[in-house]
Amino acid sequence: MFTHPEIWSFASNWYRLLDIHAPIDSYKNLLTDDVKLIFPEATLKGFSGYSEWYKNVTNLFFDEQHTLKTADIVKQEDNECELHVVVNWHASVWTPPASHSARLKMDADQTWKVKKLSNGDLAVSEYIVNELIYEDGSCKL
């Protein structure tokens, strides 16, 4: 079974790694081999798919700040659970030849499926961005 503190810690660490643009290998053990990720711009599979996406976004966005707002267990079985996740995301983006960067400010509503591996570690098996809810004054993706 999964506990709320365990899930909160896992999701918080996920976003901390995004904020610091951690080396991609930091995510290797946080994803199942057959992970499926659905973002507004792409559907990806496996670590290689995530790696390409990560390389693109870490070269596009900077001054990122993810604040976890919700990480609720919607349903769970022995070794898998479904989560409703909401993260507030602020990031800067610069599009050449603009004279200034622009700021993204939004909540990302997500559904995650997380598995408990045989060693007790958690790993994402499915990651779906359901909706992006922009704050006033945010630029758009």
C-alpha positions in Angstrom: 0.0 0.0 0.0 1.0 3.6 -0.5 0.9 6.4 2.0 0.3 10.1 1.4 3.7 11.2 2.9 5.5 8.6 0.6 3.7 9.9 -2.5 4.2 13.6 -1.5 7.9 13.0 -1.0 8.2 11.2 -4.4 6.4 13.9 -6.3 8.2 16.7 -4.5 11.5 15.1 -5.4 10.5 14.7 -9.1 9.8 18.5 -9.3 12.9 19.4 -7.4 15.0 17.6 -10.0 13.2 19.5 -12.7 13.9 22.8 -11.0 17.6 22.2 -10.8 17.8 20.7 -14.3 19.3 17.5 -12.7 21.3 15.2 -15.0 18.9 13.0 -16.9 20.2 9.8 -15.2 18.6 11.1 -12.0 15.2 10.0 -13.6 16.3 6.6 -14.7 15.1 4.9 -11.5 12.0 7.1 -11.2 10.5 5.7 -14.4 9.4 2.2 -15.3 10.9 0.7 -18.4 7.6 0.9 -20.3 6.6 4.4 -19.0 4.1 6.3 -21.1 4.1 10.1 -20.9 1.5 12.4 -22.4 2.3 16.1 -22.6 0.4 18.7 -24.6 3.0 18.7 -27.2 3.9 15.0 -27.4 3.2 11.4 -26.3 6.4 9.6 -25.3 7.4 6.1 -24.3 10.3 4.7 -22.3 13.3 6.4 -20.8 14.7 7.3 -24.2 11.4 9.2 -25.0 11.6 11.0 -21.7 15.3 11.8 -22.2 14.6 13.6 -25.5 11.8 15.6 -24.0 13.9 16.5 -21.0 16.8 17.6 -23.1 14.4 19.9 -25.1 12.7 21.5 -22.1 15.8 22.0 -20.0 17.3 23.9 -23.0 14.1 26.0 -23.5 13.0 26.9 -19.9 15.0 28.5 -17.1 14.5 30.0 -13.7 12.0 27.2 -13.1 10.0 26.8 -9.9 7.6 23.9 -9.4 5.4 24.0 -6.3 3.4 20.9 -5.5 -0.1 21.7 -4.6 -1.9 18.3 -4.7 -0.7 14.7 -4.7 -3.8 12.7 -3.9 -4.1 8.9 -4.1 -7.2 8.4 -6.3 -7.1 4.6 -6.2 -4.5 1.9 -5.3 -3.8 -1.7 -5.5 -1.0 -3.6 -3.8 1.9 -2.4 -6.0 0.3 0.4 -8.1 -1.6 3.6 -7.5 -3.2 6.4 -9.5 -2.6 9.9 -8.4 -4.2 13.3 -9.0 -1.3 15.8 -9.1 -1.5 19.6 -9.4 1.8 21.5 -9.6 2.1 25.3 -9.9 4.9 26.0 -12.5 6.7 29.2 -13.1 9.4 29.4 -15.7 11.1 31.8 -18.0 11.5 31.3 -21.7 13.4 33.3 -24.3 12.6 33.2 -28.0 15.3 34.8 -30.2 15.4 37.6 -31.2 13.2 38.9 -28.5 14.8 41.6 -26.3 13.4 40.1 -23.1 12.4 36.7 -21.7 8.8 35.9 -21.0 7.3 34.3 -17.9 5.1 31.2 -17.8 2.8 30.9 -14.7 0.3 28.1 -14.5 -1.1 25.1 -12.7 -0.6 21.8 -14.4 -3.3 19.3 -13.6 -2.0 15.7 -14.0 -2.7 12.1 -13.6 0.1 9.7 -12.6 0.3 6.0 -12.2 3.0 4.9 -9.8 4.3 1.4 -9.2 6.1 0.1 -6.1 9.1 -1.9 -7.4 10.3 -5.1 -5.8 13.0 -3.1 -3.9 10.3 -0.8 -2.4 11.2 2.2 -4.6 8.5 4.1 -6.5 8.5 4.6 -10.3 6.1 6.4 -12.6 4.5 4.1 -15.2 2.1 6.7 -16.7 2.2 10.5 -16.6 -0.6 12.5 -18.2 -0.9 16.3 -18.3 -4.7 16.8 -18.3 -4.8 20.6 -18.4 -2.7 23.7 -18.1 -4.5 26.5 -16.3 -2.7 29.8 -16.9 -2.4 32.6 -14.3 -3.1 36.2 -15.2 -0.1 37.8 -16.9 1.4 34.5 -18.1 2.7 34.0 -21.5 1.4 31.0 -23.4 3.1 27.9 -24.6 
